[in-house]
Amino acid sequence: MRAMILAAGRGERMRPLTDHTPKPLLTVGGIPLIEHTIRRLHEAGYRDLVINLGHLGEQIESRLGDGGGLGVRIRYSREPPGALETAGGIREALDLLGSGPFLVINADLWCDHPLRPPALAIDALAHLVLVANPEHHPQGDFTLREGRVGLSGGPRHTFAGIGWYRPGLFAGLPRGRRALAPLLRDAITAGQVTGEIHRGEWIDIGTPERLRLLEQKKTRQDRVEGSEEHPR
């Protein structure tokens, strides 16, 4: 199964950090966010990756190259100025993603989900990972009942920015700038979206403050792990 990393966004909420550096290349523990994601994908067994490029995308391509240094093969989907939003970006990259289901993950996540492919139901066009609603998104996005994602009828959870999709969800979509949410809502209404709740670590690194807090957390964890490896 192939995976696509969404890395084309401008990162407006991360300014001024993203004025000269694309958000996926901001670092935690000295390693760019997108490299953390690629390492997780490699651990999960993914070897064939697609990355869409927009704002300062040439820096991402220069850093990662063909992916050989990280044990994967990377191909790039270059988008026009302003990028194509999520669904538009996926639609643009369909030829690179193949004919089978594929994973799509945001480049600016910190998450310990194992990322192993689910067994997609025959009638499902998508399978979404949901998480508890964070403070910055208390209203949530979707409900989940008996493994099916819904728009109402229960507690709402937040879409984690991790999902597996069949190409058919995007095949009829015209090329151009397109948001993912309307497409998902239509498929959810038709009963074609399954899901799961991830109760582990998940951080949407959308602001400089969240990046700073994550860096502090990672530093503390490294110190603890270091003291356990070298006890006095």
C-alpha positions in Angstrom: 0.0 0.0 0.0 1.2 3.5 -0.8 1.0 6.5 1.4 0.7 10.2 0.7 2.0 12.9 3.0 0.2 16.3 2.7 2.9 18.9 2.8 1.7 21.7 0.4 0.0 24.1 2.9 1.2 27.6 3.6 1.1 27.2 7.4 -0.4 30.6 8.0 -1.0 29.9 11.8 2.7 29.1 12.1 4.0 32.4 10.9 6.6 33.9 11.2 8.2 30.4 11.4 6.9 29.5 8.0 7.8 32.7 6.2 11.1 31.1 5.1 10.7 27.5 6.1 7.9 25.1 5.0 6.0 23.8 8.0 6.9 20.2 7.4 10.6 21.1 7.8 10.1 22.7 11.3 12.0 20.5 13.7 11.3 18.6 16.9 14.4 17.2 18.6 16.4 18.5 15.7 14.5 16.4 13.1 12.0 17.9 10.7 8.4 17.0 11.3 8.0 15.3 7.9 11.0 13.0 8.7 9.4 11.9 11.9 6.3 11.0 9.8 8.3 9.1 7.2 10.1 7.1 9.9 6.7 6.1 11.3 5.5 5.1 7.9 8.6 3.1 7.3 8.1 1.3 10.6 4.5 0.5 9.5 5.8 -1.1 6.3 5.2 1.7 3.8 8.0 2.0 1.2 6.3 4.0 -1.7 5.4 7.5 -0.7 3.9 10.5 -2.5 4.4 14.1 -1.1 2.5 17.0 -2.5 4.5 20.3 -2.6 3.4 23.9 -2.5 4.7 26.7 -0.3 8.6 26.5 -0.4 8.2 22.9 -1.6 11.7 23.0 -3.2 13.2 23.0 0.3 11.3 19.7 1.1 12.4 18.0 -2.1 16.0 19.2 -1.5 16.0 17.8 2.0 14.4 14.4 1.3 15.5 13.7 -2.3 14.2 10.4 -3.5 13.8 9.1 0.0 16.6 6.6 -0.2 18.3 7.9 2.9 15.2 7.1 4.9 14.6 3.7 3.3 11.6 4.7 1.1 10.9 5.9 -2.4 9.5 9.3 -2.7 7.7 10.9 -5.7 6.4 14.4 -5.6 3.2 16.0 -6.8 3.9 19.7 -7.4 0.9 22.1 -7.0 0.4 25.6 -8.3 0.7 28.7 -6.2 -1.9 28.7 -3.4 -2.0 24.8 -3.5 -5.1 22.7 -4.2 -6.4 22.0 -0.6 -6.7 18.4 0.6 -9.1 16.7 -1.9 -7.7 18.7 -4.8 -4.1 17.7 -3.9 -5.1 14.0 -3.6 -7.0 14.2 -6.9 -3.9 15.6 -8.6 -1.7 12.8 -7.2 -4.0 9.9 -8.1 -1.8 8.7 -11.0 1.0 8.3 -8.5 -1.0 6.5 -5.9 -2.1 3.5 -7.9 -5.3 1.6 -8.2 -5.6 0.3 -4.7 -6.4 1.9 -1.3 -3.8 4.3 0.0 -3.0 6.2 3.3 -3.1 10.0 3.5 -1.5 11.7 6.5 -0.9 15.3 7.4 2.8 16.3 7.6 2.3 18.3 10.7 1.1 15.6 13.1 2.7 14.1 16.1 1.0 10.8 16.7 1.8 7.2 17.8 -0.9 5.5 15.8 0.7 2.3 14.3 -0.5 3.3 10.8 -1.1 -0.3 9.8 -3.7 -0.6 7.0 -7.2 -1.5 8.1 -9.2 -4.2 6.4 -11.5 -1.9 4.4 -15.1 -2.9 4.2 -16.2 -3.8 0.7 -18.6 -0.9 0.6 -16.3 1.6 2.2 -14.6 4.4 0.3 -12.7 5.7 3.3 -11.6 4.7 6.8 -10.8 7.6 9.2 -8.9 7.8 12.4 -10.7 9.9 15.0 -9.3 11.3 18.3 -10.6 13.0 21.4 -11.5 16.7 20.8 -8.5 18.9 21.6 -8.9 22.3 23.3 -8.6 24.2 20.1 -11.4 22.1 18.4 -13.9 21.2 21.2 -16.9 20.7 18.8 -15.3 17.8 17.0 -16.0 16.6 13.5 -17.8 13.3 13.3 -19.6 10.6 15.3 -18.7 6.9 15.3 -21.2 4.1 15.8 -20.5 0.4 15.2 -17.5 1.2 13.2 -19.3 3.7 10.8 -18.6 7.4 10.8 -21.6 9.6 11.1 -22.5 13.3 11.1 -24.8 13.2 14.1 -26.4 10.9 16.6 -23.7 10.6 19.2 -20.6 12.1 20.8 -18.4 13.9 18.2 -14.8 13.2 17.7 -12.0 15.1 15.8 -10.7 13.8 12.5 -7.0 13.1 13.1 -5.7 13.9 9.7 -5.1 10.2 9.1 -7.2 8.2 6.7 -7.2 5.4 4.1 -9.0 6.0 0.9 -10.1 4.1 -2.2 -9.3 6.0 -5.5 -13.0 5.9 -6.3 -13.7 8.6 -3.7 -11.8 11.1 -5.8 -12.1 9.7 -9.3 -15.1 11.8 -10.4 -13.7 15.0 -8.8 -12.6 17.7 -11.3 -9.0 18.8 -11.1 -8.4 22.0 -9.2 -8.8 23.4 -5.7 -11.1 21.2 -3.7 -11.7 20.7 0.1 -11.9 17.2 1.5 -14.7 17.9 4.1 -17.6 18.1 1.5 -16.5 14.9 -0.2 -16.3 13.1 3.1 -19.7 14.3 4.2 -21.3 13.0 1.0 -19.6 9.6 1.5 -20.6 9.6 5.2 -24.2 10.3 4.3 -24.1 7.4 1.9 -22.8 5.1 4.6 -19.5 4.6 2.9 -17.0 5.7 5.6 -15.7 3.5 8.4 -13.6 4.7 11.3 -11.8 4.0 14.5 -10.9 6.0 17.6 -7.2 6.4 18.5 -6.7 7.0 22.2 -2.9 7.4 22.2 -0.7 10.4 21.6 -1.9 12.9 19.0 -0.9 16.5 18.5 -1.9 18.8 15.7 1.1 21.1 15.5 -0.7 24.0 14.1 0.8 26.9 16.0 4.2 28.0 17.3 3.1 27.5 20.8 2.1 23.8 20.2 5.4 23.3 18.5 7.3 24.8 21.5 5.3 22.6 24.0 6.0 19.5 21.9 9.7 20.3 21.8 9.7 20.7 25.6 7.9 17.4 26.0 10.3 15.6 23.6 13.3 17.0 25.5 11.9 15.7 28.8 11.3 12.3 27.4 14.8 12.1 25.9 16.3 13.0 29.3 14.2 10.3 31.0 15.2 7.7 28.4 18.8 8.8 28.7 18.8 8.4 32.5 17.3 4.9 32.2 19.9 3.8 29.7 22.8 5.2 31.8 21.7 4.8 35.5 24.1 5.9 38.1 
